[in-house]
Amino acid sequence: MTNFTPKKCKQIALARLDIVHKWLEFRNKSQNKLQADYDFVKLHNTSNSHLFEILGEISRGSLHRWLAMLNGTEDYTKLLPQYKYSSVNDYRTVLNDGEIKIFMGLLLHPNRISIGKAVALTKYKLHEQGQSFIPADITFRRYAKWFKDNNYDKWILARDGEKALSDKVEPYIKRDASLLEVGDILVADGHKLAFQVINPFTGKPTRVTLVGFLDWKSTALVGYEIMLEENTQCIASALRNAIINLDMIPKIVYQDNGRAFRAKYFTDDKGFGELGFYGLYAKLGIETVFARPYNARSKVIERFFKEFQEGFEKLMPSYVGSSINNKPAYLKRNENFHKNLHQDYVPTIEETIKMIDMWLKFKNSQPCTNAPNMTITEVLENRKKQNINKTLLDDLMLATEVKTIQRNGVRFLNCDYFDERLYGLRGKVLIKYNLFDLTSVKVFTPKGEYLCTAERVTETHPMAKILGTVEDLEDYKQKIQKQQKLKRKTINSVKKLLTNDEIKLIEARSNQEEMENSNNFQKEFKPHSNGVQKINNGEKSLPIFKNNSEKYEYLIKNDPDNPWISEFKKTKEYELLYA
């Protein structure tokens, strides 16, 4: 068995050797050796010396015993304290096997009972069993410390589980990113922003998701998208931005194991493989690798998001924290001081993107960890561009879904898409769509035959004749006429299948309905002058702006003397965006 010497033991042994030397020097200067011993011990025990801090109080007997242990040598190891353990796997304790079993059964409980509670419960159980001698608390605590230090893997697995064992104990593989080139591997993941933005649909503050693609070599976020939630559309848009910004198609995408990232849009759909409908990555020639679930260590983008939160998110006035534990002071209960100091400014998504881009410019000016003596920007500039055609890229990124034809065509992303060729059809069809242009979708039969290009159905003003514009009235008129046209088409087709008497009956009913519809149509479209008001009072009207930044940029270009500009420059919003 190989003995080991703890650092503290070595320190004590050397201090004992020093005190023996000082004692002998002091003793040799005195005629009365016995009195010298008592005087030296008193001097030491009342001093604030370094030796006293290590050894504490000593006695005359201790000095003579240490001198005898040295036996005329200078071997400090002879003065090592005789602790109860001598090796890593061997700990000699006064605790017996039964006491250890009870104590460790509590200490290794998955509910992570504290050492103090485990000691108290063990002593109580031993007392209930009628044991007369019960070890002291310090004895149990020393054993717990020794066990944890020398069996840390068992300690973590028993108390925290397999994931904790993997995260805290298991050795990890160090990967050499210097062997990569820019664009070899993009790492993708979603991150819920720790600050609020304005929801474009509700106008209310909310936390949104940023989906990003990070180049492993340069550590630069080369493409991202902000959406209300992590979904297929958001991921595809972020990938498109990454490809355009890099001007190259990556070889590998290393991404999260989430449902959105594993959508059929991004992986091969074998059910329609023979029809030529392939997953996005397959069409672009990108290999995909999915990270182990709940293993943040395997994705280098997690380190970026931590830096992003510390360096950017916490500077936002609308920062709310990512959890209850790290929320800012102004959100805490009864915190009036910080509440009064806080400025209630919540940016729009457009403003957020501008500010993120400014921060990324700063981030990319910093040294690159994977390339000595180079900034992130300099590493990116060394890439081999491929002159990506944006139009061809968008065509490749057409996604496919199976849909059922309904009255208003096919329904997709809460919108209806219709073409006259879908009228009268039912059953399954395939649609191909461009996530960056959802004004129309291409419709195919289940066999892959092209049917039509269905346009997105727009909604009609509910009171076009009174409250609507000329465009609203025209839109409604055209939709009514299209309905009548399709109805006549059906009637003419059915006539070929019926007798003359049945045809006359259908024509009579149809003519009567057309007359009623025509009369109603004329009434609806009769002009109402009292419903029109001038609201500009002869002044030059301005376009409708989505946000203040859009209005500012328009006025700077077209009306730089507008007094609104000077007022906007005094706001916190202007300071964050343009200062």
Secondary structure, DSSP 4 states (H G I P E B T S, - for coil): ------HHHHHHHHHHHHHHHHHHHHHHT-S-HHHHHHHHHHHHHT---HHHHHH-S--HHHHHHHHHHHTT---GGGG----SEEETTEE--S--HHHHHHHHHHHT-TT---HHHHHHHHHHHHHHTT-S----HHHHHHHHHHHHHH-HHHHHHHHH-HHHHHHHTS--PPP-GGG--TTSEEEEEEEE-SB-EE-TTT-SEE--EEEEEEETTT--EEEEEEESS--HHHHHHHHHHHHHHHTS--SEEEE--STTTTSTTTS--GGGGGGT---HHHHHT-EEEEPPTT-GGG-THHHHHHHHHHHTGGGSTTB--SSGGG--GGGSTT-HHHHHH-------HHHHHHHHHHHHHHHTTSBPTTSTT-BHHHHHHTS------HHHHHHHT-EEEEEEEBTTBEEETTEEEE-GGGTT--EEEEEEEETTEEEEEEEE-TTS-EEEEEEEPPPPPTTHHHH--HHHHHHHHHHHHHHHHHHHHHHHHHHTTS-HHHHHHHHHHHHHHHHHHHHHHHHHTS--GGG----STTSPPPPP-SSHHHHHHHHHHH-TT-HHHHHHTTSHHHHHHH-
